[in-house]
Amino acid sequence: MQVVAREFSFTLSRVTVKAGPAIIELANFGEDAHDLRMQRVGGTRVYAWPLAQSGDVEDKSVKLLRGRYRLWCSVANHRALGMTALLVVK
Ligand SMILES: [Cu+2]
């Protein structure tokens, strides 16, 4: 699945995915640099994607467990500006 970053939002290609291995691609369609952090609600592990410059994509393989995952950008105050999303894994 793909997560498109812009100022200042994330758009997910799918908001519901099946549990198991997945490749999540961060695609920066914005002008500023953005990254991606992902944590399962109730979990402790935080998945981190490298900083993506404008136009760049960063792929990461993850193993998704059932539940809900919070996504956010950790650059500056981007999270507060709206770069958050929720992914549901079934
Ligand atoms: Cu950002």
PDB file of the backbone (N, CA, C, O) and the ligand in Angstrom, with CONECT records:
HET     CU  A 101       1
ATOM      1  N   MET A   1       0.839  -1.188   0.000  1.00  0.00           N
ATOM      2  CA  MET A   1       0.000   0.000   0.000  1.00  0.00           C
ATOM      3  C   MET A   1       0.880   1.247   0.000  1.00  0.00           C
ATOM      4  O   MET A   1       2.063   1.192   0.336  1.00  0.00           O
ATOM      5  N   GLN A   2       0.294   2.339  -0.374  1.00  0.00           N
ATOM      6  CA  GLN A   2       1.057   3.572  -0.499  1.00  0.00           C
ATOM      7  C   GLN A   2       0.503   4.645   0.435  1.00  0.00           C
ATOM      8  O   GLN A   2      -0.707   4.769   0.630  1.00  0.00           O
ATOM      9  N   VAL A   3       1.415   5.402   0.995  1.00  0.00           N
ATOM     10  CA  VAL A   3       1.061   6.544   1.838  1.00  0.00           C
ATOM     11  C   VAL A   3       1.637   7.790   1.172  1.00  0.00           C
ATOM     12  O   VAL A   3       2.853   7.956   1.085  1.00  0.00           O
ATOM     13  N   VAL A   4       0.756   8.650   0.709  1.00  0.00           N
ATOM     14  CA  VAL A   4       1.202   9.868   0.034  1.00  0.00           C
ATOM     15  C   VAL A   4       1.259  11.007   1.043  1.00  0.00           C
ATOM     16  O   VAL A   4       0.287  11.289   1.744  1.00  0.00           O
ATOM     17  N   ALA A   5       2.412  11.649   1.101  1.00  0.00           N
ATOM     18  CA  ALA A   5       2.619  12.776   2.007  1.00  0.00           C
ATOM     19  C   ALA A   5       2.562  14.086   1.241  1.00  0.00           C
ATOM     20  O   ALA A   5       3.137  14.231   0.162  1.00  0.00           O
ATOM     21  N   ARG A   6       1.853  15.029   1.831  1.00  0.00           N
ATOM     22  CA  ARG A   6       1.801  16.402   1.307  1.00  0.00           C
ATOM     23  C   ARG A   6       1.771  17.344   2.493  1.00  0.00           C
ATOM     24  O   ARG A   6       1.689  16.900   3.638  1.00  0.00           O
ATOM     25  N   GLU A   7       1.836  18.645   2.230  1.00  0.00           N
ATOM     26  CA  GLU A   7       1.686  19.631   3.304  1.00  0.00           C
ATOM     27  C   GLU A   7       0.183  19.914   3.469  1.00  0.00           C
ATOM     28  O   GLU A   7      -0.447  20.446   2.556  1.00  0.00           O
ATOM     29  N   PHE A   8      -0.374  19.572   4.593  1.00  0.00           N
ATOM     30  CA  PHE A   8       0.172  18.713   5.636  1.00  0.00           C
ATOM     31  C   PHE A   8      -0.840  17.616   5.888  1.00  0.00           C
ATOM     32  O   PHE A   8      -1.703  17.739   6.757  1.00  0.00           O
ATOM     33  N   SER A   9      -0.732  16.559   5.136  1.00  0.00           N
ATOM     34  CA  SER A   9      -1.669  15.447   5.283  1.00  0.00           C
ATOM     35  C   SER A   9      -1.034  14.168   4.753  1.00  0.00           C
ATOM     36  O   SER A   9      -0.051  14.199   4.012  1.00  0.00           O
ATOM     37  N   PHE A  10      -1.621  13.043   5.153  1.00  0.00           N
ATOM     38  CA  PHE A  10      -1.283  11.749   4.574  1.00  0.00           C
ATOM     39  C   PHE A  10      -2.518  11.210   3.876  1.00  0.00           C
ATOM     40  O   PHE A  10      -3.625  11.313   4.404  1.00  0.00           O
ATOM     41  N   THR A  11      -2.338  10.638   2.698  1.00  0.00           N
ATOM     42  CA  THR A  11      -3.429   9.973   2.009  1.00  0.00           C
ATOM     43  C   THR A  11      -3.028   8.515   1.799  1.00  0.00           C
ATOM     44  O   THR A  11      -2.007   8.226   1.174  1.00  0.00           O
ATOM     45  N   LEU A  12      -3.843   7.599   2.329  1.00  0.00           N
ATOM     46  CA  LEU A  12      -3.544   6.172   2.226  1.00  0.00           C
ATOM     47  C   LEU A  12      -4.261   5.573   1.023  1.00  0.00           C
ATOM     48  O   LEU A  12      -5.429   5.868   0.773  1.00  0.00           O
ATOM     49  N   SER A  13      -3.542   4.720   0.276  1.00  0.00           N
ATOM     50  CA  SER A  13      -4.172   4.065  -0.875  1.00  0.00           C
ATOM     51  C   SER A  13      -5.271   3.115  -0.406  1.00  0.00           C
ATOM     52  O   SER A  13      -6.240   2.861  -1.121  1.00  0.00           O
ATOM     53  N   ARG A  14      -5.098   2.591   0.823  1.00  0.00           N
ATOM     54  CA  ARG A  14      -6.124   1.751   1.439  1.00  0.00           C
ATOM     55  C   ARG A  14      -6.143   2.092   2.918  1.00  0.00           C
ATOM     56  O   ARG A  14      -5.093   2.328   3.515  1.00  0.00           O
ATOM     57  N   VAL A  15      -7.307   2.118   3.503  1.00  0.00           N
ATOM     58  CA  VAL A  15      -7.366   2.386   4.941  1.00  0.00           C
ATOM     59  C   VAL A  15      -7.598   1.105   5.725  1.00  0.00           C
ATOM     60  O   VAL A  15      -7.531   1.102   6.954  1.00  0.00           O
ATOM     61  N   THR A  16      -7.877  -0.011   4.996  1.00  0.00           N
ATOM     62  CA  THR A  16      -8.021  -1.318   5.629  1.00  0.00           C
ATOM     63  C   THR A  16      -7.184  -2.324   4.850  1.00  0.00           C
ATOM     64  O   THR A  16      -7.301  -2.419   3.628  1.00  0.00           O
ATOM     65  N   VAL A  17      -6.343  -3.073   5.552  1.00  0.00           N
ATOM     66  CA  VAL A  17      -5.529  -4.103   4.907  1.00  0.00           C
ATOM     67  C   VAL A  17      -5.591  -5.381   5.724  1.00  0.00           C
ATOM     68  O   VAL A  17      -6.017  -5.381   6.879  1.00  0.00           O
ATOM     69  N   LYS A  18      -5.156  -6.476   5.100  1.00  0.00           N
ATOM     70  CA  LYS A  18      -5.150  -7.753   5.805  1.00  0.00           C
ATOM     71  C   LYS A  18      -3.883  -7.904   6.632  1.00  0.00           C
ATOM     72  O   LYS A  18      -2.830  -7.368   6.285  1.00  0.00           O
ATOM     73  N   ALA A  19      -4.001  -8.636   7.721  1.00  0.00           N
ATOM     74  CA  ALA A  19      -2.843  -8.894   8.573  1.00  0.00           C
ATOM     75  C   ALA A  19      -1.818  -9.727   7.815  1.00  0.00           C
ATOM     76  O   ALA A  19      -2.163 -10.501   6.923  1.00  0.00           O
ATOM     77  N   GLY A  20      -0.547  -9.555   8.187  1.00  0.00           N
ATOM     78  CA  GLY A  20       0.532 -10.306   7.565  1.00  0.00           C
ATOM     79  C   GLY A  20       1.582  -9.391   6.984  1.00  0.00           C
ATOM     80  O   GLY A  20       1.587  -8.187   7.240  1.00  0.00           O
ATOM     81  N   PRO A  21       2.479  -9.974   6.193  1.00  0.00           N
ATOM     82  CA  PRO A  21       3.550  -9.164   5.612  1.00  0.00           C
ATOM     83  C   PRO A  21       2.986  -8.153   4.621  1.00  0.00           C
ATOM     84  O   PRO A  21       2.042  -8.447   3.888  1.00  0.00           O
ATOM     85  N   ALA A  22       3.569  -6.974   4.606  1.00  0.00           N
ATOM     86  CA  ALA A  22       3.127  -5.922   3.683  1.00  0.00           C
ATOM     87  C   ALA A  22       4.298  -5.002   3.392  1.00  0.00           C
ATOM     88  O   ALA A  22       5.229  -4.865   4.186  1.00  0.00           O
ATOM     89  N   ILE A  23       4.219  -4.380   2.230  1.00  0.00           N
ATOM     90  CA  ILE A  23       5.195  -3.332   1.915  1.00  0.00           C
ATOM     91  C   ILE A  23       4.437  -2.022   1.914  1.00  0.00           C
ATOM     92  O   ILE A  23       3.454  -1.850   1.193  1.00  0.00           O
ATOM     93  N   ILE A  24       4.907  -1.113   2.726  1.00  0.00           N
ATOM     94  CA  ILE A  24       4.277   0.201   2.796  1.00  0.00           C
ATOM     95  C   ILE A  24       5.242   1.214   2.202  1.00  0.00           C
ATOM     96  O   ILE A  24       6.389   1.349   2.629  1.00  0.00           O
ATOM     97  N   GLU A  25       4.733   1.916   1.204  1.00  0.00           N
ATOM     98  CA  GLU A  25       5.562   2.880   0.488  1.00  0.00           C
ATOM     99  C   GLU A  25       5.174   4.299   0.860  1.00  0.00           C
ATOM    100  O   GLU A  25       4.025   4.713   0.701  1.00  0.00           O
ATOM    101  N   LEU A  26       6.152   5.032   1.357  1.00  0.00           N
ATOM    102  CA  LEU A  26       5.972   6.458   1.603  1.00  0.00           C
ATOM    103  C   LEU A  26       6.338   7.199   0.330  1.00  0.00           C
ATOM    104  O   LEU A  26       7.461   7.078  -0.160  1.00  0.00           O
ATOM    105  N   ALA A  27       5.399   7.965  -0.207  1.00  0.00           N
ATOM    106  CA  ALA A  27       5.655   8.746  -1.422  1.00  0.00           C
ATOM    107  C   ALA A  27       5.448  10.214  -1.094  1.00  0.00           C
ATOM    108  O   ALA A  27       4.358  10.619  -0.690  1.00  0.00           O
ATOM    109  N   ASN A  28       6.479  10.998  -1.264  1.00  0.00           N
ATOM    110  CA  ASN A  28       6.374  12.412  -0.922  1.00  0.00           C
ATOM    111  C   ASN A  28       5.995  13.230  -2.151  1.00  0.00           C
ATOM    112  O   ASN A  28       6.825  13.532  -3.008  1.00  0.00           O
ATOM    113  N   PHE A  29       4.717  13.574  -2.205  1.00  0.00           N
ATOM    114  CA  PHE A  29       4.218  14.403  -3.311  1.00  0.00           C
ATOM    115  C   PHE A  29       4.238  15.880  -2.949  1.00  0.00           C
ATOM    116  O   PHE A  29       3.776  16.725  -3.715  1.00  0.00           O
ATOM    117  N   GLY A  30       4.768  16.176  -1.793  1.00  0.00           N
ATOM    118  CA  GLY A  30       4.811  17.566  -1.346  1.00  0.00           C
ATOM    119  C   GLY A  30       6.103  18.252  -1.748  1.00  0.00           C
ATOM    120  O   GLY A  30       6.881  17.728  -2.545  1.00  0.00           O
ATOM    121  N   GLU A  31       6.319  19.424  -1.188  1.00  0.00           N
ATOM    122  CA  GLU A  31       7.530  20.195  -1.481  1.00  0.00           C
ATOM    123  C   GLU A  31       8.548  20.097  -0.356  1.00  0.00           C
ATOM    124  O   GLU A  31       9.755  20.166  -0.585  1.00  0.00           O
ATOM    125  N   ASP A  32       8.042  19.933   0.868  1.00  0.00           N
ATOM    126  CA  ASP A  32       8.941  19.783   2.019  1.00  0.00           C
ATOM    127  C   ASP A  32       9.319  18.315   2.182  1.00  0.00           C
ATOM    128  O   ASP A  32       8.689  17.430   1.602  1.00  0.00           O
ATOM    129  N   ALA A  33      10.356  18.070   2.978  1.00  0.00           N
ATOM    130  CA  ALA A  33      10.726  16.694   3.328  1.00  0.00           C
ATOM    131  C   ALA A  33       9.758  16.163   4.381  1.00  0.00           C
ATOM    132  O   ALA A  33       9.333  16.892   5.278  1.00  0.00           O
ATOM    133  N   HIS A  34       9.417  14.881   4.255  1.00  0.00           N
ATOM    134  CA  HIS A  34       8.520  14.239   5.218  1.00  0.00           C
ATOM    135  C   HIS A  34       9.033  12.839   5.530  1.00  0.00           C
ATOM    136  O   HIS A  34       9.757  12.233   4.741  1.00  0.00           O
ATOM    137  N   ASP A  35       8.641  12.341   6.700  1.00  0.00           N
ATOM    138  CA  ASP A  35       8.930  10.945   7.001  1.00  0.00           C
ATOM    139  C   ASP A  35       7.640  10.260   7.430  1.00  0.00           C
ATOM    140  O   ASP A  35       6.554  10.830   7.329  1.00  0.00           O
ATOM    141  N   LEU A  36       7.774   9.041   7.904  1.00  0.00           N
ATOM    142  CA  LEU A  36       6.595   8.289   8.329  1.00  0.00           C
ATOM    143  C   LEU A  36       6.961   7.463   9.554  1.00  0.00           C
ATOM    144  O   LEU A  36       7.980   6.773   9.581  1.00  0.00           O
ATOM    145  N   ARG A  37       6.120   7.548  10.544  1.00  0.00           N
ATOM    146  CA  ARG A  37       6.227   6.706  11.733  1.00  0.00           C
ATOM    147  C   ARG A  37       4.918   5.959  11.861  1.00  0.00           C
ATOM    148  O   ARG A  37       3.857   6.491  11.532  1.00  0.00           O
ATOM    149  N   MET A  38       4.990   4.722  12.340  1.00  0.00           N
ATOM    150  CA  MET A  38       3.784   3.911  12.469  1.00  0.00           C
ATOM    151  C   MET A  38       3.858   3.087  13.742  1.00  0.00           C
ATOM    152  O   MET A  38       4.866   2.434  14.013  1.00  0.00           O
ATOM    153  N   GLN A  39       2.799   3.122  14.510  1.00  0.00           N
ATOM    154  CA  GLN A  39       2.752   2.367  15.765  1.00  0.00           C
ATOM    155  C   GLN A  39       1.358   1.776  15.940  1.00  0.00           C
ATOM    156  O   GLN A  39       0.344   2.440  15.723  1.00  0.00           O
ATOM    157  N   ARG A  40       1.341   0.513  16.338  1.00  0.00           N
ATOM    158  CA  ARG A  40       0.060  -0.142  16.596  1.00  0.00           C
ATOM    159  C   ARG A  40      -0.526   0.417  17.880  1.00  0.00           C
ATOM    160  O   ARG A  40       0.184   0.602  18.868  1.00  0.00           O
ATOM    161  N   VAL A  41      -1.806   0.681  17.860  1.00  0.00           N
ATOM    162  CA  VAL A  41      -2.473   1.171  19.063  1.00  0.00           C
ATOM    163  C   VAL A  41      -2.372   0.094  20.132  1.00  0.00           C
ATOM    164  O   VAL A  41      -2.820  -1.035  19.932  1.00  0.00           O
ATOM    165  N   GLY A  42      -1.778   0.449  21.273  1.00  0.00           N
ATOM    166  CA  GLY A  42      -1.558  -0.512  22.343  1.00  0.00           C
ATOM    167  C   GLY A  42      -0.217  -1.204  22.257  1.00  0.00           C
ATOM    168  O   GLY A  42       0.165  -1.939  23.167  1.00  0.00           O
ATOM    169  N   GLY A  43       0.505  -0.977  21.168  1.00  0.00           N
ATOM    170  CA  GLY A  43       1.818  -1.588  20.987  1.00  0.00           C
ATOM    171  C   GLY A  43       2.933  -0.635  21.378  1.00  0.00           C
ATOM    172  O   GLY A  43       2.697   0.526  21.715  1.00  0.00           O
ATOM    173  N   THR A  44       4.166  -1.156  21.324  1.00  0.00           N
ATOM    174  CA  THR A  44       5.302  -0.324  21.729  1.00  0.00           C
ATOM    175  C   THR A  44       6.261  -0.060  20.569  1.00  0.00           C
ATOM    176  O   THR A  44       6.967   0.949  20.555  1.00  0.00           O
ATOM    177  N   ARG A  45       6.282  -0.971  19.601  1.00  0.00           N
ATOM    178  CA  ARG A  45       7.230  -0.816  18.508  1.00  0.00           C
ATOM    179  C   ARG A  45       6.804   0.322  17.572  1.00  0.00           C
ATOM    180  O   ARG A  45       5.639   0.445  17.194  1.00  0.00           O
ATOM    181  N   VAL A  46       7.781   1.135  17.220  1.00  0.00           N
ATOM    182  CA  VAL A  46       7.519   2.206  16.266  1.00  0.00           C
ATOM    183  C   VAL A  46       8.313   1.924  14.995  1.00  0.00           C
ATOM    184  O   VAL A  46       9.543   1.883  15.023  1.00  0.00           O
ATOM    185  N   TYR A  47       7.612   1.730  13.888  1.00  0.00           N
ATOM    186  CA  TYR A  47       8.272   1.574  12.592  1.00  0.00           C
ATOM    187  C   TYR A  47       8.650   2.958  12.077  1.00  0.00           C
ATOM    188  O   TYR A  47       7.870   3.905  12.183  1.00  0.00           O
ATOM    189  N   ALA A  48       9.856   3.066  11.516  1.00  0.00           N
ATOM    190  CA  ALA A  48      10.323   4.366  11.049  1.00  0.00           C
ATOM    191  C   ALA A  48      10.807   4.281   9.603  1.00  0.00           C
ATOM    192  O   ALA A  48      11.627   3.427   9.266  1.00  0.00           O
ATOM    193  N   TRP A  49      10.306   5.152   8.771  1.00  0.00           N
ATOM    194  CA  TRP A  49      10.755   5.279   7.388  1.00  0.00           C
ATOM    195  C   TRP A  49      11.780   6.403   7.324  1.00  0.00           C
ATOM    196  O   TRP A  49      11.693   7.366   8.086  1.00  0.00           O
ATOM    197  N   PRO A  50      12.747   6.289   6.425  1.00  0.00           N
ATOM    198  CA  PRO A  50      13.716   7.378   6.285  1.00  0.00           C
ATOM    199  C   PRO A  50      13.036   8.652   5.792  1.00  0.00           C
ATOM    200  O   PRO A  50      11.948   8.620   5.216  1.00  0.00           O
ATOM    201  N   LEU A  51      13.698   9.751   6.031  1.00  0.00           N
ATOM    202  CA  LEU A  51      13.198  11.033   5.550  1.00  0.00           C
ATOM    203  C   LEU A  51      13.138  10.998   4.025  1.00  0.00           C
ATOM    204  O   LEU A  51      14.111  10.646   3.359  1.00  0.00           O
ATOM    205  N   ALA A  52      11.984  11.368   3.492  1.00  0.00           N
ATOM    206  CA  ALA A  52      11.813  11.390   2.037  1.00  0.00           C
ATOM    207  C   ALA A  52      11.783  12.836   1.563  1.00  0.00           C
ATOM    208  O   ALA A  52      10.957  13.638   1.999  1.00  0.00           O
ATOM    209  N   GLN A  53      12.702  13.144   0.665  1.00  0.00           N
ATOM    210  CA  GLN A  53      12.687  14.487   0.079  1.00  0.00           C
ATOM    211  C   GLN A  53      11.560  14.580  -0.945  1.00  0.00           C
ATOM    212  O   GLN A  53      10.971  13.566  -1.320  1.00  0.00           O
ATOM    213  N   SER A  54      11.268  15.770  -1.385  1.00  0.00           N
ATOM    214  CA  SER A  54      10.208  15.980  -2.366  1.00  0.00           C
ATOM    215  C   SER A  54      10.413  15.066  -3.571  1.00  0.00           C
ATOM    216  O   SER A  54      11.489  15.055  -4.170  1.00  0.00           O
ATOM    217  N   GLY A  55       9.391  14.308  -3.923  1.00  0.00           N
ATOM    218  CA  GLY A  55       9.445  13.421  -5.077  1.00  0.00           C
ATOM    219  C   GLY A  55       9.985  12.040  -4.794  1.00  0.00           C
ATOM    220  O   GLY A  55       9.920  11.162  -5.655  1.00  0.00           O
ATOM    221  N   ASP A  56      10.518  11.830  -3.606  1.00  0.00           N
ATOM    222  CA  ASP A  56      11.117  10.531  -3.286  1.00  0.00           C
ATOM    223  C   ASP A  56      10.085   9.527  -2.767  1.00  0.00           C
ATOM    224  O   ASP A  56       9.029   9.899  -2.256  1.00  0.00           O
ATOM    225  N   VAL A  57      10.425   8.238  -2.915  1.00  0.00           N
ATOM    226  CA  VAL A  57       9.632   7.173  -2.304  1.00  0.00           C
ATOM    227  C   VAL A  57      10.552   6.344  -1.418  1.00  0.00           C
ATOM    228  O   VAL A  57      11.724   6.146  -1.735  1.00  0.00           O
ATOM    229  N   GLU A  58      10.019   5.873  -0.326  1.00  0.00           N
ATOM    230  CA  GLU A  58      10.760   5.023   0.612  1.00  0.00           C
ATOM    231  C   GLU A  58       9.892   3.819   0.941  1.00  0.00           C
ATOM    232  O   GLU A  58       8.811   3.961   1.513  1.00  0.00           O
ATOM    233  N   ASP A  59      10.376   2.618   0.573  1.00  0.00           N
ATOM    234  CA  ASP A  59       9.623   1.395   0.850  1.00  0.00           C
ATOM    235  C   ASP A  59      10.105   0.752   2.140  1.00  0.00           C
ATOM    236  O   ASP A  59      11.285   0.822   2.484  1.00  0.00           O
ATOM    237  N   LYS A  60       9.183   0.133   2.838  1.00  0.00           N
ATOM    238  CA  LYS A  60       9.556  -0.600   4.044  1.00  0.00           C
ATOM    239  C   LYS A  60       8.667  -1.824   4.167  1.00  0.00           C
ATOM    240  O   LYS A  60       7.450  -1.754   3.996  1.00  0.00           O
ATOM    241  N   SER A  61       9.307  -2.953   4.469  1.00  0.00           N
ATOM    242  CA  SER A  61       8.552  -4.185   4.700  1.00  0.00           C
ATOM    243  C   SER A  61       8.179  -4.265   6.167  1.00  0.00           C
ATOM    244  O   SER A  61       9.013  -4.054   7.048  1.00  0.00           O
ATOM    245  N   VAL A  62       6.933  -4.569   6.415  1.00  0.00           N
ATOM    246  CA  VAL A  62       6.452  -4.668   7.796  1.00  0.00           C
ATOM    247  C   VAL A  62       5.602  -5.918   7.936  1.00  0.00           C
ATOM    248  O   VAL A  62       5.139  -6.488   6.948  1.00  0.00           O
ATOM    249  N   LYS A  63       5.408  -6.331   9.162  1.00  0.00           N
ATOM    250  CA  LYS A  63       4.501  -7.437   9.446  1.00  0.00           C
ATOM    251  C   LYS A  63       3.358  -6.874  10.279  1.00  0.00           C
ATOM    252  O   LYS A  63       3.529  -6.493  11.437  1.00  0.00           O
ATOM    253  N   LEU A  64       2.200  -6.837   9.656  1.00  0.00           N
ATOM    254  CA  LEU A  64       1.060  -6.188  10.299  1.00  0.00           C
ATOM    255  C   LEU A  64       0.258  -7.177  11.129  1.00  0.00           C
ATOM    256  O   LEU A  64      -0.060  -8.278  10.682  1.00  0.00           O
ATOM    257  N   LEU A  65      -0.054  -6.765  12.329  1.00  0.00           N
ATOM    258  CA  LEU A  65      -0.914  -7.537  13.219  1.00  0.00           C
ATOM    259  C   LEU A  65      -2.308  -6.928  13.202  1.00  0.00           C
ATOM    260  O   LEU A  65      -2.490  -5.751  12.890  1.00  0.00           O
ATOM    261  N   ARG A  66      -3.284  -7.755  13.542  1.00  0.00           N
ATOM    262  CA  ARG A  66      -4.639  -7.213  13.609  1.00  0.00           C
ATOM    263  C   ARG A  66      -4.716  -6.074  14.600  1.00  0.00           C
ATOM    264  O   ARG A  66      -4.121  -6.121  15.676  1.00  0.00           O
ATOM    265  N   GLY A  67      -5.454  -5.059  14.222  1.00  0.00           N
ATOM    266  CA  GLY A  67      -5.617  -3.920  15.119  1.00  0.00           C
ATOM    267  C   GLY A  67      -5.608  -2.621  14.332  1.00  0.00           C
ATOM    268  O   GLY A  67      -5.847  -2.593  13.125  1.00  0.00           O
ATOM    269  N   ARG A  68      -5.330  -1.572  15.042  1.00  0.00           N
ATOM    270  CA  ARG A  68      -5.288  -0.254  14.420  1.00  0.00           C
ATOM    271  C   ARG A  68      -3.890   0.327  14.591  1.00  0.00           C
ATOM    272  O   ARG A  68      -3.270   0.206  15.648  1.00  0.00           O
ATOM    273  N   TYR A  69      -3.416   0.951  13.536  1.00  0.00           N
ATOM    274  CA  TYR A  69      -2.098   1.573  13.566  1.00  0.00           C
ATOM    275  C   TYR A  69      -2.243   3.080  13.350  1.00  0.00           C
ATOM    276  O   TYR A  69      -2.986   3.542  12.485  1.00  0.00           O
ATOM    277  N   ARG A  70      -1.512   3.812  14.160  1.00  0.00           N
ATOM    278  CA  ARG A  70      -1.435   5.254  13.964  1.00  0.00           C
ATOM    279  C   ARG A  70      -0.230   5.561  13.099  1.00  0.00           C
ATOM    280  O   ARG A  70       0.849   5.004  13.303  1.00  0.00           O
ATOM    281  N   LEU A  71      -0.413   6.443  12.139  1.00  0.00           N
ATOM    282  CA  LEU A  71       0.667   6.907  11.281  1.00  0.00           C
ATOM    283  C   LEU A  71       0.837   8.399  11.507  1.00  0.00           C
ATOM    284  O   LEU A  71      -0.136   9.128  11.702  1.00  0.00           O
ATOM    285  N   TRP A  72       2.085   8.839  11.478  1.00  0.00           N
ATOM    286  CA  TRP A  72       2.322  10.272  11.596  1.00  0.00           C
ATOM    287  C   TRP A  72       3.668  10.637  11.000  1.00  0.00           C
ATOM    288  O   TRP A  72       4.526   9.782  10.779  1.00  0.00           O
ATOM    289  N   CYS A  73       3.831  11.913  10.747  1.00  0.00           N
ATOM    290  CA  CYS A  73       5.108  12.459  10.278  1.00  0.00           C
ATOM    291  C   CYS A  73       5.812  13.056  11.489  1.00  0.00           C
ATOM    292  O   CYS A  73       5.216  13.811  12.256  1.00  0.00           O
ATOM    293  N   SER A  74       7.100  12.707  11.654  1.00  0.00           N
ATOM    294  CA  SER A  74       7.816  13.175  12.842  1.00  0.00           C
ATOM    295  C   SER A  74       8.646  14.425  12.578  1.00  0.00           C
ATOM    296  O   SER A  74       9.389  14.876  13.450  1.00  0.00           O
ATOM    297  N   VAL A  75       8.521  14.980  11.384  1.00  0.00           N
ATOM    298  CA  VAL A  75       9.288  16.192  11.073  1.00  0.00           C
ATOM    299  C   VAL A  75       8.639  17.399  11.754  1.00  0.00           C
ATOM    300  O   VAL A  75       7.433  17.623  11.644  1.00  0.00           O
ATOM    301  N   ALA A  76       9.466  18.163  12.455  1.00  0.00           N
ATOM    302  CA  ALA A  76       9.020  19.421  13.084  1.00  0.00           C
ATOM    303  C   ALA A  76       7.643  19.239  13.740  1.00  0.00           C
ATOM    304  O   ALA A  76       7.438  18.304  14.515  1.00  0.00           O
ATOM    305  N   ASN A  77       6.715  20.129  13.427  1.00  0.00           N
ATOM    306  CA  ASN A  77       5.376  20.052  14.030  1.00  0.00           C
ATOM    307  C   ASN A  77       4.344  19.532  13.035  1.00  0.00           C
ATOM    308  O   ASN A  77       3.157  19.840  13.140  1.00  0.00           O
ATOM    309  N   HIS A  78       4.808  18.742  12.073  1.00  0.00           N
ATOM    310  CA  HIS A  78       3.894  18.282  11.022  1.00  0.00           C
ATOM    311  C   HIS A  78       2.729  17.443  11.554  1.00  0.00           C
ATOM    312  O   HIS A  78       1.620  17.471  11.020  1.00  0.00           O
ATOM    313  N   ARG A  79       3.022  16.691  12.634  1.00  0.00           N
ATOM    314  CA  ARG A  79       1.933  15.868  13.193  1.00  0.00           C
ATOM    315  C   ARG A  79       0.789  16.752  13.662  1.00  0.00           C
ATOM    316  O   ARG A  79      -0.380  16.476  13.394  1.00  0.00           O
ATOM    317  N   ALA A  80       1.145  17.817  14.366  1.00  0.00           N
ATOM    318  CA  ALA A  80       0.122  18.738  14.877  1.00  0.00           C
ATOM    319  C   ALA A  80      -0.582  19.471  13.738  1.00  0.00           C
ATOM    320  O   ALA A  80      -1.727  19.904  13.877  1.00  0.00           O
ATOM    321  N   LEU A  81       0.113  19.604  12.614  1.00  0.00           N
ATOM    322  CA  LEU A  81      -0.469  20.313  11.478  1.00  0.00           C
ATOM    323  C   LEU A  81      -1.409  19.425  10.660  1.00  0.00           C
ATOM    324  O   LEU A  81      -2.056  19.893   9.724  1.00  0.00           O
ATOM    325  N   GLY A  82      -1.477  18.146  11.020  1.00  0.00           N
ATOM    326  CA  GLY A  82      -2.443  17.286  10.351  1.00  0.00           C
ATOM    327  C   GLY A  82      -1.878  16.055   9.679  1.00  0.00           C
ATOM    328  O   GLY A  82      -2.615  15.288   9.059  1.00  0.00           O
ATOM    329  N   MET A  83      -0.564  15.857   9.796  1.00  0.00           N
ATOM    330  CA  MET A  83       0.012  14.673   9.141  1.00  0.00           C
ATOM    331  C   MET A  83      -0.111  13.452  10.046  1.00  0.00           C
ATOM    332  O   MET A  83       0.867  12.969  10.616  1.00  0.00           O
ATOM    333  N   THR A  84      -1.331  12.979  10.154  1.00  0.00           N
ATOM    334  CA  THR A  84      -1.645  11.763  10.902  1.00  0.00           C
ATOM    335  C   THR A  84      -2.663  10.968  10.093  1.00  0.00           C
ATOM    336  O   THR A  84      -3.392  11.515   9.265  1.00  0.00           O
ATOM    337  N   ALA A  85      -2.692   9.677  10.351  1.00  0.00           N
ATOM    338  CA  ALA A  85      -3.668   8.817   9.686  1.00  0.00           C
ATOM    339  C   ALA A  85      -3.840   7.558  10.526  1.00  0.00           C
ATOM    340  O   ALA A  85      -3.040   7.257  11.412  1.00  0.00           O
ATOM    341  N   LEU A  86      -4.901   6.840  10.221  1.00  0.00           N
ATOM    342  CA  LEU A  86      -5.183   5.605  10.936  1.00  0.00           C
ATOM    343  C   LEU A  86      -5.335   4.476   9.920  1.00  0.00           C
ATOM    344  O   LEU A  86      -6.038   4.621   8.920  1.00  0.00           O
ATOM    345  N   LEU A  87      -4.674   3.358  10.184  1.00  0.00           N
ATOM    346  CA  LEU A  87      -4.759   2.175   9.319  1.00  0.00           C
ATOM    347  C   LEU A  87      -5.384   1.036  10.116  1.00  0.00           C
ATOM    348  O   LEU A  87      -4.975   0.749  11.242  1.00  0.00           O
ATOM    349  N   VAL A  88      -6.368   0.401   9.523  1.00  0.00           N
ATOM    350  CA  VAL A  88      -7.033  -0.723  10.186  1.00  0.00           C
ATOM    351  C   VAL A  88      -6.561  -2.023   9.558  1.00  0.00           C
ATOM    352  O   VAL A  88      -6.610  -2.180   8.339  1.00  0.00           O
ATOM    353  N   VAL A  89      -6.106  -2.950  10.383  1.00  0.00           N
ATOM    354  CA  VAL A  89      -5.612  -4.248   9.904  1.00  0.00           C
ATOM    355  C   VAL A  89      -6.558  -5.321  10.391  1.00  0.00           C
ATOM    356  O   VAL A  89      -6.827  -5.430  11.587  1.00  0.00           O
ATOM    357  N   LYS A  90      -7.073  -6.131   9.441  1.00  0.00           N
ATOM    358  CA  LYS A  90      -8.060  -7.163   9.790  1.00  0.00           C
ATOM    359  C   LYS A  90      -7.523  -8.549   9.499  1.00  0.00           C
ATOM    360  O   LYS A  90      -8.215  -9.540   9.729  1.00  0.00           O
TER     361      LYS A  90
HETATM  362 CU    CU A 101       5.903  15.985   7.322  1.00  0.00          CU2+
END
